[in-house]
């Protein structure tokens, strides 16, 4: 009998629209979808309870973190497009990969744009890599499971 294990979280890719535009990240968080609920009570009902119905989905902002490279300021270039009142929205695909580097689960993010870019915490006694983060607002998230 073959033993199966859960997929580890450290092997993933982030694509900015096409297969050739991948950026390496150290962390991705905020892949959350939450449905608001609507309480509804039928006026002619004699029961003292409400029916719960699904409402509008809410999507958490997605945070991406990566090491800073001196020749790459892509995050700030993208943020500056928002300041010019011509928001550059991008579709992203975040893929969790198996041992053969094949996608197991993909999160497709629709119409994302940066709402926050954060630089590293600077410390004169530290020896860590400088890490920046970008927080993305978006208009939808779908999950695709592959086998």
N, C-alpha and C positions, 0 to 999 in steps of 0.2 A: 504494500500500500504506500503510495507516494505521500510524503508530508508536504503540506502547503503552508506558506508563511504570509503574513500581511506584507504589503508593499511598504518599503521604507520611505520616509518623507524627504530624504536629502537628495534624491535624483530627480530633477525637474528642469523644464525649460520654459522660457517666456518668449513668445513671439509677438512682435509689433506689426501685425498685418500680414506679412508674407514669411515664407520659410527661410529666406536669406537674411532677415533682419531679426536675429536673436541677440539678446543681451543676457549676460550672466548675472544672476542675482544670488545673494546669500540667504534671503528670506522673503517669503510671500505670506501675507496674512490678510484676513478680512473676506475670505471667500464664503460669505454668509448671505442667505436669502431667508427673510422672515415674512410670513403672511400676517397682515393685520386681520383681526377678527371683527365681525359685525354681530352684535347682539340683536336678536329679532324676537319679538313676542307677538304672536297672533292675538289681536284684540278680542276675538270671540272665544279664546281658549280659557278653560277654567283652571288649568294648571298654573302654578306660580313658578314657572321656569322660562328661560329664554332658550332659543335655538341659536347655536353658534354657526356662522357661515363664514367662508373664506372671503377676505377682502383684498385690498391692494397689496401687492408684494413690495417689500422694502429691501433695498440692497445696501449692505455696509460698504463704506469706502474701502478700497483695497490699498494696502501698503506694500511697497516693494523696497527692499534694501540691497545695496551693493557697495563694493569697495570703490573708492574714488580713483580715477585715472587722470593724470595731468592733461592729457590731450582730448578728453571726452567730457563735455558739459551738456550732454543731450537733455538731461532733466531740466536745466534752466532755459535752454533754447525752447523746449516745449512749453514751459511755464510762461515764457515771454509771448508766445502766440496768444495766450489767454488775455494778457494785458492789452493787447492791441485790438481787442474786441472782435477778433475773428478766431474764435476758438477752433483749434485743430483737434478734432475728435479722432480717436483711433480705436480700432477693434483689436483686442488682445486674445491670445490663446495661451493658457497656462496648462502645461501637460505634466502629469506625474508619470515617470518612466519606470519600466521594469529592468531586470538585469540585462536584457538584450537591447536596451535603449529605445524600446517601443512604448508609445503612450498606453497607459492603463486607464487613466481618467483624465479628461480634458475639461477645463472651465473656459467657456467662451464669454468674454466680456464685451459688451456692446457700447459703442460711443463714449469711450472713456476720455477724460481730460484731467490734467493735474489741478488739484485744489490746494496742494501743500508740498513744498520741497524743503527738506530739512538737512542741513549740513551736519558734520560730525561733532561730537563733544571733544574739544581739544584739551589735552592734559600733558604738561611738560614732563611728567614722570612716567607716562604710559608708554607701552611698546606695541599697542594694537594697531591694526590697519584702520585707516580713516574710512568710515562708512557713512554714506548718504542715504536718504530715504525719500521716496516720492509717494504721496497719497493721491489716489485717483478716485474721482467721482465718476459714476457711470449710469447707464440707463437700462441695464439688464445683465443677467448672468444665467447661463444655461450650463448644465453639466452633461457630459457625454461619457458613458462607460464603454470601454472597449474590452473585448476578450481575445 
